[in-house]
Amino acid sequence: MLEPREEYHDLATLLRRKAEKNGEEPALRFEKRSLSYRDLDETTERVAGGLAREGVKSGDHVATLLFNTPEFPLVWFGVAKLGAVLVPLNTGLKGELLRYELADSAPAAIVVDQRLWSAYEPWRASLGIPREWFADPSRSGEPAPAGARPFSELPADEPLAHPPTLRPSDPVSIMYTSGTTGPPKGAIIPHEKQIITPLEIGRRSRLAPGSVLFTALPLFHCNAQEMTMLTALLNDLTAAFDERFHATTFWETAASFEATHISLLVSMVNVLYKQPERPTDRAHRVRTALTAGTTRAVWPEFERRFGLTIVELYGMTECGCTTLMNPPDRIRVGSVGTPLGFVEADVVDDDDQPVPAGTRGELIVRPRSPFSMFLGYLNKPEKTVEAWRNLWFHTGDFVTRDADGYYYFVDRKKDVIRRRGENLAPYDVETVLNRHPAVFESAVIGVPSPLGEEDVKAFVQLREGARVEPKELFEFCTENLPFFMVPKFLEFIEEIPKTANQKAQRFVLRERKGGTEYDRDQLGVAVRKP
């Protein structure tokens, strides 16, 4: 068990205690509005009161389609104080996928950024969500959606009359994870998880009085929620948010918020690193970057160029946005660190038997503290049981662990390519391709091979203005990769498709048609076998 801590185990109590302690100190900063600790607490009390006035009850689901604007935390914490459950939907959703997640979660109310109303409008009649609000109509200049009300009218004049007594095990949100082998799954998150994970993150984040945590990752995802917002609030600091990630202005935006800590995904690290060097690369206060997936080659160079320290980590929605993390005083380059205090981890084979140090296997985890992981998948008990095989949560990720207990990410188990009896990770091929001076970014998939199993195909996005012959890239791979990892096929692409969380959408690439595909053999590039 973890050591005792200050007695709050739900988001409502957290906000009330922190408002009493920090008052007018800045809690959250957005581009056009800031909220003090007192503002945040008092306004969310009135949002909870407004929801109750409109008939939303404890346990009801409240969906959102919101960007990184002040409305997001106001809805999130207002819903939590009512004892209701937030369903934060990906702002990139549209069509059948949006309809599915709304139908699956069956919300009693929804709050939609007006700029996203056109994605929601086609499903209004069939879904029949009884309460609809649109956020900040002044941003779009478009007419107000018929039949919906502005979010600004939601907060009540008075706070919630009878706030519920919340338990650590009570659901606070339902967060949908990517559907790779079936429909997306809604992970049910309890209050305790959203307290204990950020507490543990804070202990390894090199925080200091006056730290400002900044991210451009979306608030509908656990990364921005737990690693930035809640970590800041739990440690009496300030969290700052940009609406979207902009590589060309990222450091200037971070400087404008006086950020000391940033949160980045590997694609963001690579894109920032490939920007032209500028005198402003160090014109900021950032000293710590929390990252996931940074390669050994880029890691030290990124630190040198931008004047900061990388603290690499690993996590996922179900078991803590951060589950493994490097100890700040014992960082090991290339590693995603060691387990945080609330979780136990192991590496196993397909029969759930532990593997020796240095051997690749699946990462499995289980909690050391009650309700510090998700409660199960909404409406999918069979998927919950499957994920918790032998009472361990199976992450679906391949890792290795060294003799000192540090873990090293290999790749998603389902993304691993099987070629001629060899298992290879797309990540390893992409790491090499991305080192070529003409390459901006790459994504690698397996494609069916006439010889059985799979061949390797690489999609390559070039740097702006760069040109390179396919043969040169194939030869670059033969010089820098084991023979069985060298791509058989190559296709140039204008932009790697990504989720709003900046992860490559390999399923989109697998379904892509009509591009010009180059074949290594047809170009006469020989693979050097040992």
C-alpha positions as CSV (number, residue, x, y, z in Angstrom):
1,M,0.0,0.0,0.0
2,L,1.0,3.6,-0.5
3,E,1.9,5.9,2.4
4,P,-1.0,7.9,3.9
5,R,-1.8,11.2,2.2
6,E,-4.1,14.2,2.7
7,E,-7.7,12.9,3.0
8,Y,-9.4,13.5,-0.3
9,H,-10.3,10.8,-2.7
10,D,-12.6,12.6,-5.1
11,L,-12.4,15.6,-7.4
12,A,-15.1,17.6,-5.6
13,T,-13.2,17.5,-2.3
14,L,-9.9,18.2,-4.1
15,L,-11.3,21.4,-5.6
16,R,-12.9,22.6,-2.4
17,R,-9.7,22.0,-0.3
18,K,-7.4,23.6,-2.9
19,A,-9.7,26.7,-3.2
20,E,-9.5,27.1,0.6
21,K,-5.7,26.9,0.5
22,N,-4.9,28.8,-2.7
23,G,-7.7,31.3,-3.1
24,E,-6.9,33.8,-5.9
25,E,-3.7,32.0,-7.0
26,P,-3.9,31.0,-10.7
27,A,-5.1,27.5,-11.3
28,L,-5.7,27.2,-15.0
29,R,-4.6,29.4,-17.9
30,F,-6.0,29.3,-21.5
31,E,-5.4,31.6,-24.4
32,K,-8.2,34.1,-23.6
33,R,-9.1,33.3,-19.9
34,S,-7.5,32.3,-16.6
35,L,-9.2,30.8,-13.6
36,S,-8.0,31.1,-10.0
37,Y,-8.5,28.3,-7.6
38,R,-11.5,30.1,-6.1
39,D,-13.0,30.9,-9.5
40,L,-12.7,27.2,-10.5
41,D,-14.3,26.0,-7.3
42,E,-17.1,28.5,-7.2
43,T,-18.0,28.3,-10.9
44,T,-18.0,24.5,-10.9
45,E,-20.3,24.5,-7.9
46,R,-22.8,26.6,-9.9
47,V,-22.4,24.4,-13.0
48,A,-23.3,21.5,-10.8
49,G,-26.3,23.4,-9.5
50,G,-27.3,24.3,-13.0
51,L,-27.1,20.6,-14.1
52,A,-29.2,19.6,-11.2
53,R,-31.8,22.3,-11.9
54,E,-32.0,21.0,-15.5
55,G,-32.7,17.4,-14.2
56,V,-29.3,15.8,-14.5
57,K,-28.9,13.4,-11.6
58,S,-26.0,11.7,-9.8
59,G,-24.9,8.8,-11.9
60,D,-26.1,10.3,-15.2
61,H,-23.7,10.5,-18.1
62,V,-22.8,14.0,-19.5
63,A,-21.0,14.0,-22.9
64,T,-18.7,16.7,-24.2
65,L,-17.3,17.6,-27.6
66,L,-15.0,20.4,-26.4
67,F,-11.6,21.8,-27.4
68,N,-9.0,23.0,-24.8
69,T,-11.1,25.9,-23.6
70,P,-12.3,26.9,-20.1
71,E,-15.6,25.2,-20.7
72,F,-14.0,21.8,-20.5
73,P,-12.8,22.0,-16.8
74,L,-16.0,23.8,-15.8
75,V,-18.1,21.0,-17.2
76,W,-15.7,18.2,-16.0
77,F,-15.6,19.4,-12.4
78,G,-19.2,20.5,-12.3
79,V,-20.3,17.0,-13.4
80,A,-18.0,15.5,-10.8
81,K,-19.4,17.6,-8.0
82,L,-22.9,16.5,-9.0
83,G,-21.8,12.8,-8.8
84,A,-22.5,12.4,-12.5
85,V,-20.1,10.9,-15.0
86,L,-18.3,12.8,-17.8
87,V,-18.0,11.3,-21.2
88,P,-15.2,13.4,-23.0
89,L,-15.4,12.6,-26.7
90,N,-12.6,13.0,-29.1
91,T,-13.0,16.3,-31.0
92,G,-12.0,14.6,-34.2
93,L,-15.0,12.2,-34.1
94,K,-17.7,12.4,-36.8
95,G,-20.0,10.1,-38.7
96,E,-20.8,6.6,-37.5
97,L,-18.0,6.6,-34.9
98,L,-19.4,9.6,-33.1
99,R,-22.9,8.2,-33.3
100,Y,-21.6,4.9,-31.8
101,E,-19.9,6.4,-28.8
102,L,-22.9,8.6,-28.0
103,A,-25.3,5.7,-28.3
104,D,-23.1,3.5,-26.3
105,S,-22.7,6.0,-23.4
106,A,-26.3,7.1,-23.5
107,P,-25.8,10.6,-22.1
108,A,-28.5,12.6,-20.3
109,A,-26.9,15.8,-21.5
110,I,-24.2,17.0,-23.9
111,V,-22.1,20.2,-24.3
112,V,-20.7,20.8,-27.8
113,D,-18.2,23.5,-28.9
114,Q,-20.2,25.4,-31.6
115,R,-17.4,24.8,-34.1
116,L,-18.1,21.0,-33.8
117,W,-21.9,21.3,-34.0
118,S,-21.9,20.2,-37.6
119,A,-20.5,16.8,-36.6
120,Y,-23.1,16.3,-34.0
121,E,-26.1,17.7,-35.8
122,P,-26.8,14.7,-38.1
123,W,-27.3,12.4,-35.1
124,R,-29.5,14.7,-32.9
125,A,-32.8,13.3,-33.9
126,S,-31.9,9.6,-33.7
127,L,-30.0,9.9,-30.4
128,G,-32.5,12.1,-28.7
129,I,-30.2,13.5,-26.0
130,P,-32.6,15.5,-23.8
131,R,-30.3,18.3,-22.8
132,E,-28.0,20.2,-25.2
133,W,-25.7,23.1,-24.7
134,F,-23.3,24.8,-27.1
135,A,-20.1,26.4,-25.9
136,D,-19.1,30.0,-26.6
137,P,-20.9,31.0,-29.7
138,S,-18.8,34.1,-30.1
139,R,-15.9,32.0,-31.3
140,S,-17.5,30.9,-34.6
141,G,-19.8,33.7,-35.6
142,E,-22.3,31.2,-36.7
143,P,-26.0,31.2,-35.8
144,A,-26.9,29.5,-32.6
145,P,-28.0,25.8,-33.1
146,A,-31.8,25.6,-33.1
147,G,-33.2,24.0,-29.9
148,A,-29.9,24.2,-28.0
149,R,-28.9,26.6,-25.3
150,P,-25.6,28.5,-24.7
151,F,-23.4,27.0,-22.0
152,S,-23.1,30.5,-20.5
153,E,-26.7,30.1,-19.3
154,L,-26.1,26.8,-17.5
155,P,-24.5,27.8,-14.2
156,A,-27.1,28.4,-11.5
157,D,-27.1,31.5,-9.3
158,E,-26.4,29.4,-6.3
159,P,-24.2,26.3,-5.8
160,L,-25.5,22.8,-5.6
161,A,-28.0,22.7,-2.7
162,H,-27.4,19.1,-1.6
163,P,-23.9,17.9,-2.8
164,P,-23.6,14.1,-2.8
165,T,-21.2,12.2,-0.7
166,L,-18.7,10.8,-3.1
167,R,-16.7,7.6,-2.7
168,P,-13.3,6.7,-4.1
169,S,-14.9,4.0,-6.2
170,D,-17.6,6.2,-7.7
171,P,-17.2,6.6,-11.5
172,V,-16.1,10.1,-12.6
173,S,-15.6,9.6,-16.3
174,I,-15.9,7.2,-19.2
175,M,-13.0,7.5,-21.6
176,Y,-13.1,5.8,-25.0
177,T,-10.0,3.9,-26.1
178,S,-9.2,3.2,-29.7
179,G,-11.0,0.3,-31.3
180,T,-8.3,-1.7,-33.1
181,T,-9.9,-5.1,-33.1
182,G,-13.5,-4.0,-32.6
183,P,-15.6,-1.0,-31.6
184,P,-14.1,1.5,-29.2
185,K,-14.3,0.6,-25.5
186,G,-15.4,3.0,-22.8
187,A,-13.1,2.7,-19.8
188,I,-14.9,3.5,-16.6
189,I,-12.7,5.7,-14.5
190,P,-13.2,6.1,-10.7
191,H,-12.5,9.3,-8.7
192,E,-9.6,7.6,-6.8
193,K,-7.7,6.9,-10.0
194,Q,-7.8,10.6,-11.0
195,I,-6.3,11.5,-7.7
196,I,-3.7,8.9,-7.1
197,T,-2.2,8.8,-10.6
198,P,-1.4,12.6,-10.7
199,L,-0.1,12.4,-7.1
200,E,2.4,9.8,-8.3
201,I,3.3,11.7,-11.4
202,G,4.0,14.8,-9.3
203,R,6.5,12.9,-7.2
204,R,8.6,12.2,-10.3
205,S,8.2,15.4,-12.3
206,R,10.9,17.6,-10.8
207,L,8.3,20.1,-9.6
208,A,9.1,23.2,-7.6
209,P,7.1,26.2,-6.2
210,G,6.0,28.3,-9.1
211,S,6.1,25.6,-11.7
212,V,3.7,26.0,-14.6
213,L,2.7,22.8,-16.4
214,F,1.8,23.3,-20.1
215,T,0.5,21.1,-22.8
216,A,-1.1,21.3,-26.2
217,L,-2.5,17.8,-25.9
218,P,-6.4,17.5,-25.9
219,L,-8.2,17.6,-22.6
220,F,-10.5,14.8,-23.7
221,H,-7.5,12.5,-23.2
222,C,-6.1,11.3,-19.9
223,N,-2.7,12.7,-20.7
224,A,-3.7,16.4,-20.4
225,Q,-6.2,15.6,-17.6
226,E,-3.9,13.7,-15.3
227,M,-0.3,14.7,-16.3
228,T,-1.0,18.4,-16.6
229,M,-4.2,19.7,-15.1
230,L,-4.6,17.4,-12.0
231,T,-0.9,17.2,-11.3
232,A,-0.8,21.0,-11.2
233,L,-3.9,21.2,-9.0
234,L,-2.8,18.6,-6.5
235,N,0.6,20.4,-6.1
236,D,-0.9,23.9,-5.8
237,L,0.6,25.0,-9.2
238,T,-0.7,26.4,-12.5
239,A,-1.7,24.4,-15.6
240,A,-1.7,26.1,-19.0
241,F,-3.3,24.8,-22.3
242,D,-3.1,25.6,-26.0
243,E,-6.0,24.5,-28.1
244,R,-3.8,22.6,-30.6
245,F,-0.2,21.6,-31.1
246,H,1.6,24.0,-33.5
247,A,5.2,23.0,-34.0
248,T,6.3,26.3,-35.4
249,T,5.1,28.3,-32.5
250,F,5.2,25.8,-29.6
251,W,8.2,27.3,-27.8
252,E,6.9,30.8,-28.1
253,T,3.5,29.7,-26.7
254,A,5.2,27.9,-23.8
255,A,7.2,31.0,-23.1
256,S,4.1,33.2,-23.1
257,F,2.6,30.9,-20.4
258,E,5.9,30.9,-18.5
259,A,5.9,27.1,-18.7
260,T,8.5,25.1,-16.7
261,H,7.1,21.7,-17.6
262,I,5.7,20.4,-20.8
263,S,4.0,17.1,-21.9
264,L,4.8,15.7,-25.3
265,L,4.1,12.5,-27.3
266,V,6.9,11.0,-29.4
267,S,5.5,12.4,-32.7
268,M,5.6,15.9,-31.1
269,V,9.2,15.4,-30.0
270,N,10.2,14.3,-33.5
271,V,8.4,17.2,-35.2
272,L,9.8,19.8,-32.8
273,Y,13.3,18.3,-33.3
274,K,13.0,18.5,-37.1
275,Q,12.1,22.2,-37.1
276,P,14.9,24.5,-38.3
277,E,17.1,25.5,-35.5
278,R,16.4,29.1,-34.2
279,P,17.8,31.5,-31.6
280,T,14.5,31.1,-29.7
281,D,15.0,27.3,-29.2
282,R,16.0,28.1,-25.6
283,A,14.1,31.4,-25.1
284,H,11.7,29.8,-22.5
285,R,11.6,28.6,-18.9
286,V,10.9,24.9,-19.7
287,R,13.2,22.7,-17.8
288,T,11.4,19.3,-17.8
289,A,9.7,17.5,-20.7
290,L,7.5,14.6,-19.8
291,T,7.6,12.4,-22.9
292,A,6.6,8.9,-24.2
293,G,8.5,7.1,-26.9
294,T,11.6,9.3,-27.3
295,T,14.4,7.4,-29.1
296,R,17.9,7.0,-27.7
297,A,19.2,8.9,-30.7
298,V,17.0,12.0,-30.4
299,W,16.8,12.1,-26.5
300,P,20.2,13.7,-25.7
301,E,20.2,15.9,-28.7
302,F,16.7,17.2,-27.9
303,E,17.8,18.0,-24.4
304,R,20.9,19.8,-25.6
305,R,19.1,21.9,-28.2
306,F,16.2,23.0,-26.1
307,G,17.9,23.2,-22.7
308,L,15.8,20.8,-20.7
309,T,15.6,17.3,-19.2
310,I,13.5,14.6,-20.6
311,V,11.6,12.4,-18.1
312,E,10.3,9.4,-20.1
313,L,7.2,7.5,-19.1
314,Y,4.6,5.0,-20.2
315,G,0.9,4.8,-19.5
316,M,-2.6,4.1,-20.9
317,T,-6.1,5.1,-20.0
318,E,-7.1,2.0,-18.2
319,C,-4.1,1.7,-15.8
320,G,-3.0,5.3,-15.2
321,C,-2.1,7.8,-17.8
322,T,1.4,7.3,-16.3
323,T,2.1,3.7,-15.1
324,L,5.9,3.6,-15.5
325,M,8.1,6.6,-15.2
326,N,11.8,7.4,-14.9
327,P,12.9,8.4,-11.3
328,P,14.0,12.0,-11.7
329,D,17.3,11.4,-10.0
330,R,18.1,8.1,-11.9
331,I,16.9,8.7,-15.4
332,R,18.0,6.0,-17.9
333,V,18.1,7.1,-21.5
334,G,15.9,4.8,-23.7
335,S,13.8,3.5,-20.8
336,V,10.2,4.4,-19.9
337,G,11.2,3.9,-16.3
338,T,10.0,1.9,-13.3
339,P,6.5,1.3,-11.9
340,L,4.8,4.1,-10.0
341,G,3.9,3.4,-6.4
342,F,0.3,2.4,-7.0
343,V,1.0,-0.3,-9.5
344,E,2.8,-3.7,-9.8
345,A,4.2,-4.7,-13.2
346,D,5.6,-7.8,-14.9
347,V,6.7,-9.0,-18.3
348,V,5.2,-12.3,-19.6
349,D,5.0,-14.6,-22.6
350,D,1.8,-15.7,-24.3
351,D,1.1,-18.2,-21.5
352,D,1.4,-15.4,-18.8
353,Q,4.7,-16.9,-17.6
354,P,7.3,-14.3,-16.6
355,V,10.2,-13.9,-19.0
356,P,13.9,-13.3,-18.0
357,A,15.4,-9.9,-18.0
358,G,16.2,-8.6,-21.5
359,T,13.5,-10.8,-23.1
360,R,10.6,-9.3,-24.9
361,G,7.2,-10.0,-23.5
362,E,3.8,-8.4,-22.9
363,L,3.6,-5.8,-20.1
364,I,1.0,-6.7,-17.5
365,V,0.0,-4.6,-14.5
366,R,-2.2,-4.7,-11.4
367,P,-3.0,-2.1,-8.7
368,R,-1.4,-2.0,-5.3
369,S,-4.0,0.5,-4.0
370,P,-7.8,0.2,-4.2
371,F,-9.6,1.9,-7.2
372,S,-6.3,3.2,-8.7
373,M,-7.1,1.7,-12.1
374,F,-10.2,1.6,-14.3
375,L,-13.4,-0.2,-13.1
376,G,-14.1,-2.1,-16.4
377,Y,-15.4,-1.4,-19.9
378,L,-18.8,0.1,-20.3
379,N,-21.4,-2.4,-21.6
380,K,-18.6,-4.9,-22.4
381,P,-18.1,-7.3,-19.4
382,E,-16.5,-9.9,-21.7
383,K,-13.8,-7.4,-22.8
384,T,-13.2,-6.5,-19.1
385,V,-12.7,-10.2,-18.2
386,E,-10.4,-10.7,-21.2
387,A,-8.2,-7.7,-20.3
388,W,-7.9,-8.9,-16.7
389,R,-6.8,-12.5,-17.6
390,N,-5.3,-14.2,-14.5
391,L,-6.1,-11.1,-12.4
392,W,-3.5,-8.9,-14.3
393,F,-4.4,-6.2,-16.8
394,H,-2.9,-7.0,-20.1
395,T,-1.7,-3.9,-21.8
396,G,-1.2,-5.3,-25.3
397,D,2.3,-3.8,-25.4
398,F,5.6,-5.5,-25.9
399,V,8.4,-4.4,-23.5
400,T,11.7,-5.6,-22.1
401,R,12.9,-5.1,-18.6
402,D,16.6,-4.9,-17.5
403,A,18.2,-6.4,-14.4
404,D,17.7,-3.2,-12.5
405,G,13.9,-3.1,-13.1
406,Y,13.8,-0.5,-15.8
407,Y,11.3,-1.1,-18.6
408,Y,11.9,-0.5,-22.4
409,F,9.0,-0.1,-24.8
410,V,9.1,-2.2,-28.0
411,D,5.8,-1.7,-29.7
412,R,2.1,-2.5,-29.6
413,K,1.6,-6.2,-29.7
414,K,-1.0,-6.0,-32.4
415,D,1.2,-3.8,-34.5
416,V,4.2,-6.1,-34.5
417,I,4.9,-7.3,-38.0
418,R,5.6,-11.0,-38.6
419,R,8.0,-11.4,-41.5
420,R,9.7,-14.7,-42.5
421,G,9.5,-16.0,-39.0
422,E,10.8,-12.8,-37.5
423,N,8.7,-10.4,-35.3
424,L,9.7,-6.8,-35.9
425,A,8.4,-3.5,-34.4
426,P,7.3,-0.7,-36.7
427,Y,8.9,1.6,-34.2
428,D,12.4,0.3,-34.9
429,V,12.0,0.8,-38.7
430,E,10.5,4.3,-38.2
431,T,13.3,5.3,-35.9
432,V,15.9,4.6,-38.7
433,L,13.8,6.2,-41.5
434,N,13.3,9.3,-39.5
435,R,17.0,9.9,-39.3
436,H,17.3,10.5,-43.0
437,P,17.7,14.2,-43.6
438,A,14.9,14.4,-46.2
439,V,12.4,12.5,-44.0
440,F,10.0,14.5,-41.8
441,E,8.1,11.5,-40.4
442,S,7.3,7.9,-41.2
443,A,4.8,5.2,-40.3
444,V,5.4,1.5,-41.0
445,I,2.8,-1.3,-41.4
446,G,2.7,-4.9,-42.3
447,V,1.0,-5.9,-45.6
448,P,0.0,-9.4,-46.8
449,S,2.9,-11.2,-48.5
450,P,2.3,-13.8,-51.3
451,L,5.0,-15.8,-49.5
452,G,2.9,-15.9,-46.3
453,E,2.9,-13.7,-43.2
454,E,3.7,-10.1,-44.0
455,D,6.0,-7.7,-45.9
456,V,7.1,-4.3,-44.5
457,K,5.7,-1.2,-46.0
458,A,6.8,2.4,-45.1
459,F,4.8,5.6,-45.6
460,V,7.1,8.6,-45.7
461,Q,6.3,12.3,-45.2
462,L,9.2,14.4,-46.5
463,R,10.4,17.6,-45.0
464,E,9.0,20.7,-46.7
465,G,10.9,21.4,-49.9
466,A,12.9,18.1,-49.7
467,R,13.3,15.6,-52.4
468,V,14.7,12.1,-52.4
469,E,14.6,9.1,-54.7
470,P,12.9,6.0,-53.3
471,K,16.0,4.0,-54.1
472,E,18.1,6.2,-51.9
473,L,15.7,5.6,-48.9
474,F,15.7,1.8,-49.5
475,E,19.6,1.9,-49.6
476,F,19.6,3.9,-46.4
477,C,17.5,1.3,-44.7
478,T,19.7,-1.6,-45.9
479,E,22.7,0.2,-44.4
480,N,21.1,0.9,-41.1
481,L,18.6,-2.0,-40.5
482,P,18.8,-5.7,-40.1
483,F,17.9,-7.4,-43.4
484,F,14.5,-8.6,-42.2
485,M,13.4,-5.1,-41.2
486,V,14.2,-3.4,-44.5
487,P,10.9,-2.3,-46.1
488,K,9.8,-4.1,-49.2
489,F,7.5,-1.2,-50.2
490,L,7.6,2.5,-49.9
491,E,5.0,5.2,-50.5
492,F,5.3,9.0,-50.2
493,I,2.5,10.7,-48.4
494,E,1.7,14.4,-47.8
495,E,0.9,13.9,-44.2
496,I,0.9,10.9,-41.8
497,P,-2.7,10.5,-40.6
498,K,-3.0,10.9,-36.8
499,T,-5.4,10.8,-34.0
500,A,-6.0,14.0,-32.0
501,N,-3.5,12.5,-29.5
502,Q,-0.8,12.6,-32.3
503,K,-0.6,8.8,-32.8
504,A,-0.2,7.4,-36.3
505,Q,-3.5,5.9,-37.6
506,R,-2.1,2.7,-39.0
507,F,-5.6,1.4,-39.8
508,V,-6.1,4.4,-42.1
509,L,-2.8,3.6,-43.9
510,R,-3.8,-0.1,-44.2
511,E,-6.9,0.9,-46.0
512,R,-5.3,3.5,-48.2
513,K,-5.7,3.1,-52.0
514,G,-4.4,4.8,-55.1
515,G,-0.9,5.9,-54.0
516,T,2.3,5.3,-55.9
517,E,4.0,2.4,-54.3
518,Y,7.7,1.7,-54.9
519,D,9.0,-1.9,-54.7
520,R,12.5,-2.4,-53.4
521,D,13.2,-5.4,-55.7
522,Q,12.0,-3.6,-58.8
523,L,14.4,-0.8,-58.1
524,G,17.3,-3.3,-57.8
525,V,18.1,-2.7,-54.1
526,A,19.6,-5.9,-52.7
527,V,19.2,-6.7,-49.0
528,R,22.4,-7.8,-47.3
529,K,21.8,-10.9,-45.3
530,P,24.5,-12.1,-42.8
